[in-house]
């Protein structure tokens, strides 16, 4: 419901009423079941731009979850605007780590890039572009902070990183926002050795999320390593049976 009278709504349609508030426009958008794009257009027509969203969306569409499972030969996962891993398939867990065993805060790749943990001295799963990724992550987080200025989650993450990571503080102070794509990287996996993958990222614009897909060149040793990982899963090969 819009919680406005029929008479007031009629005056609005005829441009005879006072400029509606954001609250009135939000009520109209709910009553008319407008999409996000239609809601934003309504606000702009009324001369009252919509308020910034409260925080990065975390719910992943079912169709995207289904897509992850239909990529058994690729390591695929979904990240939020703050690079929190929201969903993943089994091969992504085997290549990187079992995200289901982590609390939500530890699934954030920005936090893990700058604050660890580091296993065997390896930063961020032993990936070859870990330093470049850290710079990319700082840029992504700056862009998210601009889109969600009132989000306690975003501001809290930025404050934590500024307080605990001199590297992040230096990158944050540089005010960089543009980042080029990483097309290829190599993981130093503790069980199967080096795995070189091609990297593709697909934007989910309406959710401010990304699907990240890692694939190996067909017929390469890395493809064989990924196949082996698909069999091993997240289990330890040296674990007692």
C-alpha positions as CSV (number, residue, x, y, z in Angstrom):
1,X,0.0,0.0,0.0
2,X,1.1,3.6,-0.7
3,X,-0.7,5.1,2.4
4,X,-1.9,8.1,0.5
5,X,-5.4,9.2,-0.4
6,X,-6.9,8.6,-3.9
7,X,-7.4,12.4,-4.2
8,X,-3.7,13.1,-3.4
9,X,-2.6,10.4,-5.9
10,X,-4.9,12.0,-8.6
11,X,-3.3,15.4,-8.0
12,X,0.1,13.9,-8.3
13,X,-0.8,12.3,-11.7
14,X,-2.1,15.7,-12.9
15,X,1.0,17.5,-11.6
16,X,-1.2,19.7,-9.3
17,X,0.0,18.5,-5.9
18,X,3.2,19.4,-4.0
19,X,6.4,17.6,-4.8
20,X,6.1,14.2,-3.1
21,X,8.6,13.1,-0.5
22,X,10.9,10.1,-0.7
23,X,8.6,8.3,1.7
24,X,5.6,8.9,-0.5
25,X,7.5,7.8,-3.6
26,X,8.7,4.7,-1.8
27,X,5.1,3.9,-0.9
28,X,4.0,4.3,-4.5
29,X,6.8,2.1,-5.7
30,X,5.7,-0.7,-3.3
31,X,2.1,-0.3,-4.2
32,X,2.8,-0.4,-8.0
33,X,5.4,-3.2,-7.5
34,X,8.0,-1.4,-9.5
35,X,11.4,-2.9,-10.3
36,X,14.5,-1.2,-9.0
37,X,15.0,0.6,-12.4
38,X,11.4,1.7,-12.5
39,X,11.6,2.9,-8.8
40,X,14.8,4.9,-9.6
41,X,13.1,6.5,-12.7
42,X,10.0,7.4,-10.6
43,X,12.3,9.2,-8.1
44,X,14.2,11.1,-10.7
45,X,10.9,12.2,-12.5
46,X,9.7,13.6,-9.1
47,X,13.0,15.4,-8.6
48,X,13.8,13.4,-5.5
49,X,16.6,10.9,-6.2
50,X,16.3,7.7,-4.2
51,X,18.2,7.3,-1.0
52,X,21.4,5.1,-1.3
53,X,20.7,1.4,-0.7
54,X,21.4,0.3,2.9
55,X,24.1,-2.1,2.0
56,X,25.4,-4.6,-0.6
57,X,22.8,-7.2,-1.6
58,X,23.8,-10.7,-0.4
59,X,21.0,-12.9,-1.7
60,X,22.0,-14.8,-4.8
61,X,19.4,-15.6,-7.4
62,X,18.4,-19.2,-7.7
63,X,19.3,-19.2,-11.4
64,X,22.8,-18.2,-10.5
65,X,23.1,-20.9,-7.9
66,X,22.0,-23.4,-10.5
67,X,24.6,-22.0,-12.9
68,X,27.4,-22.7,-10.5
69,X,26.4,-26.3,-10.2
70,X,26.2,-26.7,-14.0
71,X,29.9,-25.8,-14.3
72,X,31.5,-29.0,-12.8
73,X,34.8,-28.5,-14.7
74,X,35.2,-24.9,-13.6
75,X,35.8,-23.4,-10.2
76,X,33.0,-20.8,-9.9
77,X,31.8,-18.5,-7.1
78,X,29.8,-15.4,-6.5
79,X,31.1,-12.3,-4.7
80,X,29.3,-9.3,-3.3
81,X,30.3,-5.6,-3.8
82,X,32.7,-6.0,-0.9
83,X,34.2,-9.3,-2.3
84,X,32.4,-11.5,0.2
85,X,32.1,-15.0,-1.2
86,X,28.3,-15.6,-1.2
87,X,28.0,-18.8,-3.1
88,X,30.4,-21.4,-4.7
89,X,30.5,-24.8,-6.3
90,X,32.4,-27.8,-5.1
91,X,35.5,-27.2,-7.3
92,X,35.9,-23.7,-6.1
93,X,35.9,-25.0,-2.5
94,X,38.5,-27.6,-3.5
95,X,40.7,-25.1,-5.3
96,X,40.6,-22.3,-2.7
97,X,39.1,-23.5,0.6
98,X,35.9,-25.0,2.1
99,X,33.9,-21.8,2.5
100,X,31.1,-23.6,4.3
101,X,33.5,-24.3,7.2
102,X,34.2,-20.5,7.7
103,X,32.2,-17.9,9.5
104,X,30.7,-15.3,7.3
105,X,33.3,-12.6,8.1
106,X,36.2,-14.9,7.0
107,X,34.6,-15.5,3.6
108,X,35.5,-11.9,2.6
109,X,38.4,-11.9,0.2
110,X,39.4,-8.3,0.9
111,X,39.9,-9.2,4.6
112,X,41.7,-12.4,3.8
113,X,44.0,-10.6,1.3
114,X,45.2,-8.1,3.8
115,X,44.8,-9.8,7.2
116,X,45.3,-13.5,6.4
117,X,45.6,-16.1,7.6
118,X,48.6,-17.2,5.6
119,X,49.1,-21.0,5.3
120,X,52.7,-22.0,4.8
121,X,53.7,-18.4,4.1
122,X,51.3,-18.4,1.1
123,X,49.1,-15.3,0.7
124,X,45.5,-15.8,-0.4
125,X,45.7,-19.5,-1.4
126,X,49.2,-19.1,-2.9
127,X,47.8,-17.3,-6.0
128,X,50.4,-15.8,-8.3
129,X,48.7,-12.4,-8.5
130,X,48.1,-12.0,-4.7
131,X,49.7,-8.5,-4.6
132,X,47.8,-7.3,-7.7
133,X,44.6,-8.8,-6.2
134,X,45.1,-6.8,-3.0
135,X,45.3,-3.6,-5.0
136,X,42.2,-4.6,-7.0
137,X,40.4,-5.4,-3.8
138,X,41.2,-2.0,-2.2
139,X,39.8,-0.3,-5.4
140,X,36.7,-2.5,-5.3
141,X,36.1,-1.7,-1.7
142,X,36.5,2.1,-2.3
143,X,33.9,1.9,-5.0
144,X,31.5,-0.1,-2.7
145,X,32.0,2.5,0.0
146,X,30.9,5.2,-2.4
147,X,27.8,3.3,-3.4
148,X,26.9,2.3,0.2
149,X,28.0,5.3,2.3
150,X,25.5,4.4,5.1
151,X,26.3,0.7,5.4
152,X,27.8,-0.3,8.8
153,X,29.1,-3.4,7.1
154,X,31.1,-1.5,4.5
155,X,32.3,1.2,6.8
156,X,33.2,-1.3,9.5
157,X,35.3,-3.4,7.1
158,X,37.1,-0.3,5.9
159,X,37.8,0.9,9.4
160,X,39.1,-2.6,10.4
161,X,41.5,-2.8,7.5
162,X,42.8,0.8,8.0
163,X,43.5,0.0,11.6
164,X,45.1,-3.4,11.1
165,X,46.8,-3.3,7.7
166,X,49.4,-0.6,6.8
167,X,49.4,-1.9,3.2
168,X,45.7,-1.4,2.9
169,X,46.0,2.1,4.5
170,X,48.6,3.0,1.9
171,X,46.5,1.7,-1.0
172,X,43.4,3.4,0.4
173,X,45.2,6.7,0.6
174,X,46.0,6.4,-3.1
175,X,42.3,6.8,-4.0
176,X,42.6,4.5,-7.0
177,X,39.3,3.3,-8.4
178,X,40.0,1.8,-11.8
179,X,41.3,-1.7,-12.2
180,X,42.2,-3.8,-15.2
181,X,41.1,-7.4,-15.5
182,X,43.3,-10.3,-14.5
183,X,43.0,-12.8,-17.3
184,X,45.2,-15.6,-16.0
185,X,46.6,-16.7,-12.6
186,X,48.3,-19.7,-11.0
187,X,47.3,-21.3,-7.7
188,X,50.0,-23.2,-5.7
189,X,47.7,-25.9,-4.4
190,X,49.1,-27.9,-1.5
191,X,47.8,-31.2,-2.8
192,X,48.1,-31.2,-6.6
193,X,50.7,-28.4,-7.1
194,X,50.4,-25.5,-9.5
195,X,47.2,-24.9,-11.3
196,X,47.0,-22.2,-14.0
197,X,43.5,-20.9,-14.8
198,X,41.9,-18.4,-17.0
199,X,39.8,-15.9,-15.1
200,X,36.4,-14.5,-16.2
201,X,34.0,-12.3,-14.2
202,X,30.4,-11.8,-15.1
203,X,28.6,-8.8,-13.6
204,X,25.1,-9.3,-12.0
205,X,24.2,-5.7,-12.3
206,X,20.9,-5.7,-10.5
207,X,22.5,-7.4,-7.4
208,X,25.9,-5.6,-7.6
209,X,27.5,-9.1,-7.6
210,X,30.0,-10.9,-9.7
211,X,30.2,-14.5,-10.9
212,X,33.9,-15.5,-11.0
213,X,34.8,-18.5,-13.2
214,X,38.2,-20.2,-13.2
215,X,38.9,-22.6,-16.1
216,X,42.0,-24.4,-17.3
217,X,43.2,-24.8,-20.9
218,X,41.8,-28.0,-22.4
219,X,44.4,-30.8,-22.4
220,X,46.8,-29.0,-20.1
221,X,48.3,-30.3,-16.9
222,X,46.2,-27.8,-15.0
223,X,43.0,-29.2,-16.5
224,X,44.1,-32.7,-15.2
225,X,44.8,-31.1,-11.8
226,X,41.3,-29.6,-11.7
227,X,39.9,-33.0,-12.6
228,X,41.8,-34.6,-9.7
229,X,40.6,-31.9,-7.4
230,X,37.0,-32.5,-8.5
231,X,37.5,-36.1,-7.3
232,X,39.3,-35.2,-4.1
233,X,37.0,-32.4,-3.1
234,X,37.8,-30.7,0.1
235,X,39.2,-33.8,1.8
236,X,42.8,-34.1,2.9
237,X,44.7,-36.7,1.0
238,X,46.9,-37.3,4.0
239,X,44.0,-37.5,6.5
240,X,43.6,-40.8,8.4
241,X,40.9,-43.1,6.9
